[in-house]
Amino acid sequence: MNPNDPNVVMMELVAERLGDGLREELVFLGGAVTGLLMTDPAQPAIRPTEDVDLIVRATVRADYAHVEKALRAQGFVNDISKDAPICRWRVGAVTVDVMPTLKEILGFSNGSFRLR
């Protein structure tokens, strides 16, 4: 991990706010985790990201609804700004996208992960 990774603070805040239960159900992915995977000390500077991406295994809409309820209980709020996708949340000043594994749940999914 690069000690100068500008995304770690955002991910730490999100992880803390998720609490133990939700942390077990969600996986961090996307640009925010890139710096955690890089080990070369000569690597270029890590770019800050605008959000933290999470994925949840949801095989039916009720699975995703359960996660939404748990997020609200932990202080996450739906981002209802004009262009925000339905999966977007806010916690503190951090934007968090929580995407299901199956596109049928919200009409889209994260292409990085396929449920098998």
C-alpha positions as CSV (number, residue, x, y, z in Angstrom):
1,M,0.0,0.0,0.0
2,N,1.2,3.5,-0.8
3,P,1.3,5.7,2.3
4,N,0.4,8.7,0.1
5,D,-2.8,7.1,-1.3
6,P,-5.4,9.9,-1.2
7,N,-8.3,7.4,-1.3
8,V,-7.5,5.6,2.0
9,V,-9.2,8.2,4.2
10,M,-12.4,7.9,2.2
11,M,-12.4,4.1,2.4
12,E,-11.6,4.1,6.1
13,L,-14.5,6.4,6.8
14,V,-16.9,4.3,4.8
15,A,-15.6,1.0,6.4
16,E,-16.0,2.5,9.8
17,R,-19.5,3.7,9.1
18,L,-20.6,0.4,7.6
19,G,-20.0,-1.3,10.9
20,D,-19.1,-5.0,11.4
21,G,-22.2,-6.5,9.9
22,L,-22.3,-4.6,6.6
23,R,-18.5,-4.8,6.1
24,E,-19.0,-8.6,5.9
25,E,-21.7,-8.2,3.1
26,L,-20.0,-5.6,0.9
27,V,-16.8,-5.6,-1.2
28,F,-14.8,-2.5,-2.0
29,L,-13.8,-2.2,-5.6
30,G,-13.1,0.4,-8.3
31,G,-10.6,3.2,-8.5
32,A,-10.5,3.8,-4.8
33,V,-8.8,0.5,-4.1
34,T,-6.2,0.7,-6.8
35,G,-3.6,2.2,-4.5
36,L,-4.0,-0.7,-2.1
37,L,-3.0,-3.1,-4.8
38,M,0.1,-1.4,-6.1
39,T,3.4,-2.4,-4.5
40,D,6.0,-0.8,-6.8
41,P,7.6,2.1,-4.9
42,A,8.4,3.8,-8.2
43,Q,4.7,3.8,-9.2
44,P,3.2,7.1,-10.4
45,A,1.1,9.1,-8.0
46,I,-2.3,7.7,-7.2
47,R,-5.1,9.8,-8.4
48,P,-7.9,10.7,-6.0
49,T,-11.3,9.3,-6.8
50,E,-14.6,11.0,-6.5
51,D,-16.4,8.1,-4.8
52,V,-16.1,4.7,-3.2
53,D,-17.6,1.8,-5.0
54,L,-19.0,-1.2,-3.2
55,I,-20.7,-4.3,-4.5
56,V,-23.2,-6.5,-2.8
57,R,-24.3,-10.0,-3.6
58,A,-28.0,-9.5,-4.2
59,T,-29.9,-12.3,-6.0
60,V,-33.4,-10.9,-5.4
61,R,-34.6,-7.3,-4.8
62,A,-35.2,-8.1,-1.1
63,D,-31.5,-8.7,-0.7
64,Y,-30.7,-5.3,-1.9
65,A,-33.6,-3.8,0.1
66,H,-32.0,-5.4,3.3
67,V,-28.7,-3.7,2.5
68,E,-30.4,-0.3,1.9
69,K,-32.2,-0.5,5.3
70,A,-28.9,-1.4,7.0
71,L,-27.1,1.5,5.3
72,R,-29.7,3.9,6.5
73,A,-29.4,2.5,10.0
74,Q,-25.7,3.3,9.8
75,G,-26.2,6.9,8.8
76,F,-25.9,6.6,5.0
77,V,-28.4,8.7,3.1
78,N,-29.7,8.3,-0.5
79,D,-28.1,10.8,-2.9
80,I,-31.1,12.4,-4.5
81,S,-29.3,15.0,-6.5
82,K,-30.4,15.4,-10.1
83,D,-28.0,13.1,-11.9
84,A,-27.3,10.6,-9.1
85,P,-27.8,7.0,-10.0
86,I,-30.2,5.0,-7.8
87,C,-27.3,3.2,-6.2
88,R,-25.7,6.4,-4.9
89,W,-25.4,7.1,-1.2
90,R,-23.7,9.8,0.9
91,V,-22.0,9.3,4.3
92,G,-20.4,12.4,5.6
93,A,-18.8,14.1,2.7
94,V,-18.1,10.9,0.9
95,T,-20.1,9.6,-2.1
96,V,-20.6,5.8,-2.1
97,D,-22.0,3.7,-5.0
98,V,-23.5,0.4,-3.8
99,M,-24.1,-1.8,-6.8
100,P,-25.8,-5.2,-6.9
101,T,-24.2,-8.2,-8.6
102,L,-27.2,-8.8,-10.8
103,K,-28.5,-6.2,-13.2
104,E,-32.1,-7.3,-12.7
105,I,-32.0,-5.8,-9.2
106,L,-31.6,-2.1,-10.2
107,G,-31.6,-2.4,-14.0
108,F,-27.8,-2.3,-14.1
109,S,-24.8,-3.8,-12.3
110,N,-21.1,-3.5,-12.0
111,G,-19.5,-5.3,-14.9
112,S,-16.4,-6.1,-12.9
113,F,-18.2,-9.0,-11.1
114,R,-20.4,-11.7,-12.3
115,L,-22.4,-13.9,-10.0
116,R,-21.9,-17.5,-10.8
